[in-house]
């Protein structure tokens, strides 16, 4: 096992991590997050600050989706 195998497996793992982050932070999942977190402080914060939550989730989604796309190539 050389350094190429280690680098390749680390790159593959990072691709799955960034892909998972992209899926979880997709703004279309915000209603699901609010429903799952209802009754908690996080759910109340998301519900009260919906525009801020959409903007922040969209930014994280775009960054992680771009990183996933670049790592997958």
HELIX and SHEET records of a PDB file:
HELIX    1   1 UNK A    3  UNK A   24  1                                  22    
HELIX    2   2 UNK A   27  UNK A   29  5                                   3    
HELIX    3   3 UNK A   30  UNK A   36  1                                   7    
HELIX    4   4 UNK A   41  UNK A   48  1                                   8    
HELIX    5   5 UNK A   50  UNK A   72  1                                  23    
END                                                                             
